[in-house]
Every structure is written in C-alpha cells, then in structure tokens.
Amino acid sequence: MRLFTIHAIAPRPTSVPSTTAAPAKPPVLIAEGFCWGAAIFGPFWFLWHRLWWAAAAMLTLNIAFALLLPGSVDGIALLALHALAGLEARDRLRARLVRRGLTLQGVVAAPDLELAWYRLAQARPDLVRGIS
C-alpha cells in the first residue's frame, strides 16, 4: 500500500456552504517514497518537473564530483548524490506546490494512483467535483 499526499488550493471559508462550487484547480496527488526517476535521470528529472534550482545544483555537483574527486571516490560520491536525489525528489515537488499556493489537504492510502483518485473522490468530493 502506498501513501499519496493531496495538495489543493485551500477552500475559502464562506457563510453559506456551496455544494456545486468546483475548485479552481484540480488537486495534485504525489506518491510517498523513493523516486527512481530522479535517482536514475538526476538533473533531467528535476528539469522535467520545473525544479530549476534543484536541477542546477544537481548538475553542478555531478560535474564537480566528476572533475574534482579522485577516480576511486567519484563513483561512490555520484551514487550517493543520485540516491539523495531519489530520496528528496518528492519533497522538492511538495515544496514547489506549497510555493504555488497548493496546501496539504490530506493523505490517501492506495496501491496505485488510479485507486488513490477513487478514494480521494469518496473521502473528499469537494476537492474533485467538476474534474472530468
């Protein structure tokens, strides 16, 4: 079972509850855990997800490790750097969403993304209303 964090624009408090109002943007679900794409592809994965500073830092460290470290150590250092990227990638995505105004709305447990969306629709229909 995987955990998915739900990020959406926080609903504005109103005096009259509306059951037909759709959210401005659909929520974003991000899986917890190690990201193999970021670990394997490194800076390209960060660029794809528009994490510019993380991509620049990763690319700079890749080049610095390859040029400055001795041959017996650079492979281990690069492996450790890519492992760290795999561990931190999803957290960088979450931080980017918070900067864009999408707050953490909850957590869903499901074996895959499709079932996570289904469970989100059951638990929080106010977040997924109007999404086709």
N, C-alpha and C positions, 0 to 999 in steps of 0.2 A: 504494500500500500504506500503510495506516495502522498506527500503533502503539497498543496498548491496554495500560495498566498493570493488573495484577491485584492486588487488595487483599483479604486474607482474614485471619482470626484465625490467628495462628501456631500450628502444631501443637505440642502439648506432647510433650516427649521422654519416651518410655516404654521400659522394658526389653524388653518383648515387642511387636514390631510388629503392629498390627492392620490387617487388610485389609478389615474390614467396618465399621469405625467411620466414621460420616459426620461432616462438620464441623458445628459448632454453627450457623453462619450461612453462607449461600451467599457465594461470593466476589463482589466488585464489579469490573466492568471499566469503566475510564474512558479515553476516547479522548484521544490527544495532539493538540495543535494549537489553533488559534483556535476560539473558541466564538461562533458567530454569534448564538445566542440571548441570551447575556449582553451582547453588543455592541448588539443592537437593543433588547432589552427592559430592560436595565440592572437597576435595583433589584428589579424584579418577578421576574427570573430568579433572583437571589440569594435572594429570599424563598421562591420555589418549592422551592429546594434547601436551605432552612433554614440559610442562611448569614446570620444575623441582623446581625452586626456589619458585614459587607461591604455588606449592603443598606442599613443605616442610614448608613454612610459615603458610599455612592454617592448616596443620596437627598439627604443634606446637601450634598454637593458640587454636585449638579445644581442645587439651589435657590440655593446661594451663587454659583455661576457665573452663573446667570440674573439674579440680583438685583444683584450687585456689580460685574460686569465690564461694560465699555462694549459697545455693540451690535456694533461691528466685531470684537471679540475673543471674545465669549461663544460664538458658534457654533463657532469653531475649538477653544476650550477644551472645550466639551461633546463635540465629535467626538473629541478626544484622550482625554478621560475614558472614553468608551464603547469606544474602541479598546483602551485599557489594560484595561478590564473584560473584553473578549473575550480578551485575551492571558492574563490572570491567573485566569480563572474556573475552569478545570480544576485549577489548582494549589490554589486555595482548597478545592475539593472533596476533593482528595487530603489536604490538611492536616486537614480535618474527619474523614475516615476514620481517619487516624492517631490523632487525639484520641479516637475511639470504640474504639480498640483493634485496628483492622484494619491490618496492616502490608503493605508492598510484598512480594509473593511472586514477581513476575516480570513479564515483558513478552511480549506476543503480537503478531505482525505478521499482519494480515489486511485485506482490502479492506472488510469490513463487520463489524458486531457479531455477527451470526449465525455467520459463519465463525470469528470470534475465539473464540466459545464452543466451537465444534467443535475448534479447535486446542488450546484450553486443556484440553479433555477428553482429547485424545490425549497431551498433554505432561505434565499433572498430574492424573491421575484421582483422586488422593487429595483434591483440592480440590472436585471436582464430584460425588463419589459421594453418592448419596442425594437429589440435586436432580431434581425431576420437572418 
